[in-house]
Amino acid sequence: MKVSVWDTYVKRLDGKIMHFDIIVPQEVKDEATIFNYGREYLLGKEVISQELTTKECKFCHIEEASETIQNDIDRKGYHIAELNNCF
């Protein structure tokens, strides 16, 4: 399965910058849907931040999904790869 990786940076209330990737099936191109996945992830982390827009979240590249990523996408439609300051 080919997936799109959206590079995302969000400033937390403590001033630290969270860096994570929102990974979706390659066919998903609607930014509002992708941003909603990011907001859903942030709510689950109990992080309050500004809105996600193309300033904070940009398409990065296409890659082949690992089994873990594919399982998450099958289950909830997306996968989050936590990179920095995601607790």
C-alpha positions, 0 to 999 in steps of 0.5 A: 500500500502506498501512503502519503506522509504529511509533515506536521509541527504544532506548538504546545502550550509549554512552548515546545514544538511537537513534530509528527507525521500524519500518514494516510492512503495515497488516494486521500488528498483532501486537506480538511480530512488530513487536518481532522486526523491531526486534530483527533490525534492532538485531542487524544494527547490532550494537547491544545494548539492552534488550528492545523493548516498548510503552514503547520502540516504539509505534504512531504512524500509517498512511501510504502506502508509498513504492516503497522501503518497499514493496520492503523489505516485499516482500523482508523483511516490514518497513522501517526508517526511521533517524531519529537516532543509528543510526550 
